Amino acid sequence: MAFKKIVVAYDGSDHAKNAVRIASDLAKAFGSKVYVVEVVDTAAMLGMGLAPIPAEIINQIYEKARRDVNEGQELAKSLGVTDVEGQVLEGDPATSIIEFASKNGADLIVTGSRGLSTFKRVLLGSVSTKIVQESRIPVLVVK
Protein backbone atom coordinates (compact mmCIF):
# COMPACT_ATOMS: atom_id res chain seq x y z
CA MET A 1 0.00 0.00 0.00
CA ALA A 2 1.32 3.43 -0.94
CA PHE A 3 0.58 6.32 1.36
CA LYS A 4 0.16 9.36 -0.88
CA LYS A 5 -1.36 11.68 1.73
CA ILE A 6 -0.49 11.46 5.42
CA VAL A 7 -2.19 13.43 8.18
CA VAL A 8 -0.13 13.99 11.33
CA ALA A 9 -1.90 15.07 14.52
CA TYR A 10 0.38 17.58 16.20
CA ASP A 11 0.33 19.49 19.49
CA GLY A 12 3.99 20.22 20.12
CA SER A 13 4.48 17.33 22.56
CA ASP A 14 7.42 14.93 22.31
CA HIS A 15 5.06 12.18 21.13
CA ALA A 16 3.77 14.48 18.38
CA LYS A 17 7.33 15.28 17.29
CA ASN A 18 8.02 11.54 17.06
CA ALA A 19 4.85 11.19 14.96
CA VAL A 20 6.19 13.83 12.54
CA ARG A 21 9.52 12.01 12.34
CA ILE A 22 7.84 8.69 11.45
CA ALA A 23 5.43 10.36 9.01
CA SER A 24 8.39 12.10 7.39
CA ASP A 25 10.21 8.79 6.90
CA LEU A 26 7.10 7.32 5.27
CA ALA A 27 6.55 10.43 3.15
CA LYS A 28 10.08 10.26 1.78
CA ALA A 29 9.70 6.54 1.03
CA PHE A 30 6.35 6.95 -0.75
CA GLY A 31 6.62 10.50 -2.11
CA SER A 32 3.71 11.53 0.10
CA LYS A 33 2.18 14.85 0.96
CA VAL A 34 2.12 15.48 4.71
CA TYR A 35 -0.57 17.50 6.46
CA VAL A 36 0.36 18.69 9.96
CA VAL A 37 -2.83 19.48 11.88
CA GLU A 38 -3.67 20.66 15.37
CA VAL A 39 -7.18 20.90 16.74
CA VAL A 40 -8.45 23.67 18.98
CA ASP A 41 -10.99 21.87 21.16
CA THR A 42 -13.72 24.48 21.37
CA ALA A 43 -16.07 22.22 23.34
CA ALA A 44 -13.44 21.77 26.04
CA MET A 45 -12.97 25.52 26.23
CA LEU A 46 -16.69 26.05 26.68
CA GLY A 47 -16.89 23.20 29.19
CA MET A 48 -14.33 24.80 31.49
CA GLY A 49 -17.10 26.84 33.07
CA LEU A 50 -15.54 30.15 32.16
CA ALA A 51 -18.34 32.16 30.70
CA PRO A 52 -17.68 33.92 28.50
CA ILE A 53 -14.09 33.15 27.60
CA PRO A 54 -12.27 36.40 26.86
CA ALA A 55 -11.41 36.88 23.19
CA GLU A 56 -7.78 37.43 24.19
CA ILE A 57 -7.58 33.90 25.65
CA ILE A 58 -9.19 32.37 22.57
CA ASN A 59 -6.76 34.28 20.34
CA GLN A 60 -3.82 33.00 22.42
CA ILE A 61 -5.03 29.40 22.06
CA TYR A 62 -5.32 29.75 18.26
CA GLU A 63 -1.93 31.48 18.08
CA LYS A 64 -0.31 28.62 20.02
CA ALA A 65 -1.94 26.13 17.63
CA ARG A 66 -0.61 28.06 14.61
CA ARG A 67 2.90 28.13 16.13
CA ASP A 68 2.70 24.39 16.82
CA VAL A 69 1.58 23.62 13.27
CA ASN A 70 4.39 25.79 11.85
CA GLU A 71 6.86 23.97 14.10
CA GLY A 72 5.59 20.59 12.90
CA GLN A 73 5.81 21.70 9.26
CA GLU A 74 9.37 22.96 9.75
CA LEU A 75 10.36 19.69 11.44
CA ALA A 76 8.99 17.68 8.50
CA LYS A 77 10.80 19.95 6.02
CA SER A 78 14.05 19.65 7.97
CA LEU A 79 13.69 15.87 7.67
CA GLY A 80 13.45 16.08 3.88
CA VAL A 81 9.70 16.23 3.22
CA THR A 82 9.07 18.58 0.31
CA ASP A 83 5.26 18.67 0.23
CA VAL A 84 3.98 19.79 3.64
CA GLU A 85 0.84 21.70 4.52
CA GLY A 86 -0.36 22.84 7.93
CA GLN A 87 -3.86 23.44 9.21
CA VAL A 88 -5.44 24.50 12.50
CA LEU A 89 -8.77 22.72 12.92
CA GLU A 90 -11.59 23.36 15.35
CA GLY A 91 -13.84 20.97 17.29
CA ASP A 92 -13.50 17.58 18.90
CA PRO A 93 -9.88 16.56 18.24
CA ALA A 94 -10.40 12.96 17.09
CA THR A 95 -13.48 13.74 15.01
CA SER A 96 -11.87 16.80 13.40
CA ILE A 97 -8.72 14.85 12.47
CA ILE A 98 -10.73 11.99 10.96
CA GLU A 99 -12.96 14.39 9.01
CA PHE A 100 -9.94 16.33 7.74
CA ALA A 101 -8.26 13.10 6.62
CA SER A 102 -11.42 12.00 4.82
CA LYS A 103 -12.01 15.37 3.16
CA ASN A 104 -8.42 15.50 1.89
CA GLY A 105 -8.24 11.89 0.67
CA ALA A 106 -5.59 10.85 3.19
CA ASP A 107 -4.35 7.26 3.22
CA LEU A 108 -2.89 7.32 6.74
CA ILE A 109 -3.23 9.17 10.03
CA VAL A 110 -0.16 9.33 12.27
CA THR A 111 -0.59 10.39 15.88
CA GLY A 112 1.42 10.32 19.05
CA SER A 113 0.25 8.00 21.78
CA ARG A 114 -0.02 10.93 24.17
CA GLY A 115 -0.52 14.62 23.80
CA LEU A 116 -0.35 17.51 26.19
CA SER A 117 -3.84 17.17 27.65
CA THR A 118 -3.29 14.61 30.41
CA PHE A 119 -6.23 15.71 32.58
CA LYS A 120 -8.73 15.54 29.73
CA ARG A 121 -7.38 12.16 28.58
CA VAL A 122 -8.00 10.71 32.04
CA LEU A 123 -11.60 11.88 31.92
CA LEU A 124 -12.50 11.22 28.28
CA GLY A 125 -9.99 8.73 26.91
CA SER A 126 -7.16 9.51 24.57
CA VAL A 127 -7.51 11.19 21.21
CA SER A 128 -5.31 8.52 19.61
CA THR A 129 -7.55 5.73 20.94
CA LYS A 130 -10.65 7.43 19.57
CA ILE A 131 -8.97 7.94 16.17
CA VAL A 132 -8.02 4.25 16.02
CA GLN A 133 -11.56 3.19 16.91
CA GLU A 134 -13.37 5.53 14.51
CA SER A 135 -11.07 5.96 11.50
CA ARG A 136 -11.83 4.18 8.24
CA ILE A 137 -8.22 4.50 7.09
CA PRO A 138 -5.06 3.09 8.70
CA VAL A 139 -3.81 4.81 11.84
CA LEU A 140 -0.25 4.64 13.12
CA VAL A 141 0.13 5.44 16.81
CA VAL A 142 3.68 6.46 17.69
CA LYS A 143 5.09 6.12 21.20
C-alpha positions as CSV (number, residue, x, y, z in Angstrom):
1,M,0.0,0.0,0.0
2,A,1.3,3.4,-0.9
3,F,0.6,6.3,1.4
4,K,0.2,9.4,-0.9
5,K,-1.4,11.7,1.7
6,I,-0.5,11.5,5.4
7,V,-2.2,13.4,8.2
8,V,-0.1,14.0,11.3
9,A,-1.9,15.1,14.5
10,Y,0.4,17.6,16.2
11,D,0.3,19.5,19.5
12,G,4.0,20.2,20.1
13,S,4.5,17.3,22.6
14,D,7.4,14.9,22.3
15,H,5.1,12.2,21.1
16,A,3.8,14.5,18.4
17,K,7.3,15.3,17.3
18,N,8.0,11.5,17.1
19,A,4.9,11.2,15.0
20,V,6.2,13.8,12.5
21,R,9.5,12.0,12.3
22,I,7.8,8.7,11.5
23,A,5.4,10.4,9.0
24,S,8.4,12.1,7.4
25,D,10.2,8.8,6.9
26,L,7.1,7.3,5.3
27,A,6.5,10.4,3.1
28,K,10.1,10.3,1.8
29,A,9.7,6.5,1.0
30,F,6.3,6.9,-0.8
31,G,6.6,10.5,-2.1
32,S,3.7,11.5,0.1
33,K,2.2,14.9,1.0
34,V,2.1,15.5,4.7
35,Y,-0.6,17.5,6.5
36,V,0.4,18.7,10.0
37,V,-2.8,19.5,11.9
38,E,-3.7,20.7,15.4
39,V,-7.2,20.9,16.7
40,V,-8.5,23.7,19.0
41,D,-11.0,21.9,21.2
42,T,-13.7,24.5,21.4
43,A,-16.1,22.2,23.3
44,A,-13.4,21.8,26.0
45,M,-13.0,25.5,26.2
46,L,-16.7,26.0,26.7
47,G,-16.9,23.2,29.2
48,M,-14.3,24.8,31.5
49,G,-17.1,26.8,33.1
50,L,-15.5,30.1,32.2
51,A,-18.3,32.2,30.7
52,P,-17.7,33.9,28.5
53,I,-14.1,33.2,27.6
54,P,-12.3,36.4,26.9
55,A,-11.4,36.9,23.2
56,E,-7.8,37.4,24.2
57,I,-7.6,33.9,25.7
58,I,-9.2,32.4,22.6
59,N,-6.8,34.3,20.3
60,Q,-3.8,33.0,22.4
61,I,-5.0,29.4,22.1
62,Y,-5.3,29.7,18.3
63,E,-1.9,31.5,18.1
64,K,-0.3,28.6,20.0
65,A,-1.9,26.1,17.6
66,R,-0.6,28.1,14.6
67,R,2.9,28.1,16.1
68,D,2.7,24.4,16.8
69,V,1.6,23.6,13.3
70,N,4.4,25.8,11.8
71,E,6.9,24.0,14.1
72,G,5.6,20.6,12.9
73,Q,5.8,21.7,9.3
74,E,9.4,23.0,9.7
75,L,10.4,19.7,11.4
76,A,9.0,17.7,8.5
77,K,10.8,19.9,6.0
78,S,14.1,19.6,8.0
79,L,13.7,15.9,7.7
80,G,13.4,16.1,3.9
81,V,9.7,16.2,3.2
82,T,9.1,18.6,0.3
83,D,5.3,18.7,0.2
84,V,4.0,19.8,3.6
85,E,0.8,21.7,4.5
86,G,-0.4,22.8,7.9
87,Q,-3.9,23.4,9.2
88,V,-5.4,24.5,12.5
89,L,-8.8,22.7,12.9
90,E,-11.6,23.4,15.4
91,G,-13.8,21.0,17.3
92,D,-13.5,17.6,18.9
93,P,-9.9,16.6,18.2
94,A,-10.4,13.0,17.1
95,T,-13.5,13.7,15.0
96,S,-11.9,16.8,13.4
97,I,-8.7,14.9,12.5
98,I,-10.7,12.0,11.0
99,E,-13.0,14.4,9.0
100,F,-9.9,16.3,7.7
101,A,-8.3,13.1,6.6
102,S,-11.4,12.0,4.8
103,K,-12.0,15.4,3.2
104,N,-8.4,15.5,1.9
105,G,-8.2,11.9,0.7
106,A,-5.6,10.8,3.2
107,D,-4.3,7.3,3.2
108,L,-2.9,7.3,6.7
109,I,-3.2,9.2,10.0
110,V,-0.2,9.3,12.3
111,T,-0.6,10.4,15.9
112,G,1.4,10.3,19.0
113,S,0.3,8.0,21.8
114,R,0.0,10.9,24.2
115,G,-0.5,14.6,23.8
116,L,-0.4,17.5,26.2
117,S,-3.8,17.2,27.7
118,T,-3.3,14.6,30.4
119,F,-6.2,15.7,32.6
120,K,-8.7,15.5,29.7
121,R,-7.4,12.2,28.6
122,V,-8.0,10.7,32.0
123,L,-11.6,11.9,31.9
124,L,-12.5,11.2,28.3
125,G,-10.0,8.7,26.9
126,S,-7.2,9.5,24.6
127,V,-7.5,11.2,21.2
128,S,-5.3,8.5,19.6
129,T,-7.5,5.7,20.9
130,K,-10.6,7.4,19.6
131,I,-9.0,7.9,16.2
132,V,-8.0,4.2,16.0
133,Q,-11.6,3.2,16.9
134,E,-13.4,5.5,14.5
135,S,-11.1,6.0,11.5
136,R,-11.8,4.2,8.2
137,I,-8.2,4.5,7.1
138,P,-5.1,3.1,8.7
139,V,-3.8,4.8,11.8
140,L,-0.3,4.6,13.1
141,V,0.1,5.4,16.8
142,V,3.7,6.5,17.7
143,K,5.1,6.1,21.2
